Amino acid sequence: MCDDDAAAGKVLVDALTRDGTAVLGVLDGRELGAVLAKTGVLLATVLGQDLDAGADRVLTVARRVAPDRVFSIVDPQARRATVKPRPTDLMGT
């Protein structure tokens, strides 16, 4: 996701977050089927657990540990994650 362009990554995270929040706004107060309701809860969880608003009000990925973090949208009960190093991590830059 824009690993080589931090500014583009910041813009992308902010835009996707705002889109997700808009979706939740549309769903709010509506009667939803079970699958859509579960999807809405998962979206709200993912949006709320790893984002911070900067002084410029731009939403960015938080650099902290969130309690009860959802690691997998396939298995929301998963509590472990495997983190693969980025190529820049391996080069020490």
SULZI-V490009 format. One record per pair of residues at least 12 apart in sequence whose ideal C-beta (glycine too) atoms are under 10 Angstrom apart, sorted by the first residue. I is the first residue (numbers start at 0). J is the second residue. D is the distance in whole Angstrom. If there is no record, write none. Layout:
<<I,J,D> <I,J,D>>
This chain:
<<0,12,8> <0,15,10> <0,60,10> <2,85,6> <2,86,8> <2,87,7> <3,86,10> <3,87,9> <5,59,10> <8,59,9> <8,60,8> <9,53,9> <9,55,10> <9,57,6> <9,58,9> <9,59,6> <9,60,9> <10,57,8> <12,49,10> <12,50,8> <12,57,8> <12,58,6> <12,59,6> <12,60,6> <13,50,9> <13,52,9> <13,53,9> <13,55,10> <13,56,9> <13,57,5> <13,58,5> <13,59,7> <14,57,10> <14,58,9> <15,46,9> <15,58,9> <16,45,10> <16,46,6> <16,49,10> <16,50,6> <16,52,10> <16,57,9> <16,58,4> <16,59,9> <16,60,9> <17,46,10> <17,57,10> <17,58,7> <18,46,10> <19,42,6> <19,43,8> <19,45,8> <19,46,5> <19,50,10> <19,58,10> <20,42,9> <20,43,9> <20,46,6> <20,47,10> <20,50,10> <20,58,9> <22,38,9> <22,39,8> <22,42,7> <22,43,10> <22,46,9> <23,39,6> <23,40,10> <23,42,6> <23,43,6> <23,46,7> <23,47,10> <25,39,10> <26,38,9> <26,39,5> <26,42,9> <26,43,9> <27,39,9> <27,43,10> <37,75,9> <38,72,9> <40,75,9> <41,69,7> <41,72,6> <41,75,6> <42,72,9> <44,65,10> <44,67,9> <44,68,9> <44,69,5> <44,72,10> <44,75,8> <45,68,9> <45,69,6> <45,72,7> <45,75,9> <46,58,9> <47,65,9> <48,61,8> <48,63,10> <48,64,10> <48,65,4> <48,66,9> <48,67,8> <48,68,6> <48,69,7> <49,61,5> <49,62,9> <49,63,8> <49,64,10> <49,65,6> <49,68,7> <49,69,9> <50,65,10> <51,63,8> <68,80,8>>
